[in-house]
Amino acid sequence: MSPRLPILRPRELVRALERAGFQVDHQTGSHIILYKAGHLRAISVPRHSRDLKRPTQERIIKDAGFTLEEFRHYL
């Protein structure tokens, strides 16, 4: 079992997703919407100044199509 990911702030998660090929499309309210060519879903990341809760962070990573181990490469 690998160690858990560090708790991230929203901007850190968005940067990692950008390194993985996602692009920020727009912001709707307090959420940043990212897209990636060939990916069926838009990824929504809440934008606030607090750390993301671990379940929220893990759900975003899963929705982006990564395992936690794969995503660790982009941090």
C-alpha positions in Angstrom: 0.0 0.0 0.0 1.4 3.4 -1.0 1.4 6.4 1.3 -1.5 8.8 1.0 -1.3 11.9 -1.2 -0.6 15.1 0.7 -3.6 17.4 1.3 -3.6 20.0 -1.5 -5.0 23.4 -2.0 -7.2 23.9 -5.0 -4.6 25.8 -7.0 -2.1 23.0 -6.4 -4.6 20.4 -7.7 -5.4 22.5 -10.8 -1.6 22.9 -11.6 -1.2 19.1 -11.3 -4.1 18.5 -13.6 -2.7 21.0 -16.1 0.6 19.0 -16.1 -1.5 16.0 -16.9 -2.9 17.6 -20.0 -6.1 19.3 -18.7 -6.8 22.9 -19.6 -8.7 25.4 -17.6 -11.8 26.3 -19.6 -13.7 28.7 -17.3 -14.9 29.3 -13.8 -18.5 28.9 -12.8 -19.2 30.4 -9.4 -16.6 29.1 -7.1 -15.6 26.1 -9.3 -12.8 25.9 -11.9 -13.8 23.8 -14.9 -11.1 21.9 -16.8 -11.2 19.8 -20.0 -8.9 17.5 -21.8 -9.1 16.4 -25.4 -10.4 12.8 -25.6 -11.7 12.9 -22.0 -15.5 12.5 -21.8 -16.1 14.6 -18.6 -15.3 18.0 -17.5 -13.4 18.2 -14.2 -14.7 20.6 -11.6 -12.4 21.8 -8.8 -13.8 24.0 -6.0 -11.9 27.3 -5.7 -11.4 28.6 -2.2 -8.5 29.4 0.1 -8.8 26.3 2.3 -7.2 22.9 1.8 -9.3 20.3 -0.1 -10.8 17.6 2.0 -9.3 14.2 1.2 -12.5 12.6 -0.2 -13.0 15.6 -2.5 -9.5 15.5 -3.7 -9.6 11.7 -4.3 -13.0 12.0 -6.2 -11.5 14.7 -8.5 -8.5 12.5 -9.2 -10.7 9.5 -10.0 -13.0 11.6 -12.2 -9.9 12.7 -14.1 -9.1 9.0 -14.8 -6.1 8.6 -12.6 -5.3 6.3 -9.8 -3.6 8.0 -6.8 -0.3 6.4 -7.8 -0.6 7.7 -11.4 -1.6 11.2 -10.2 1.4 11.4 -7.7 3.6 11.7 -10.8 2.1 15.1 -11.7 2.5 16.7 -8.3 
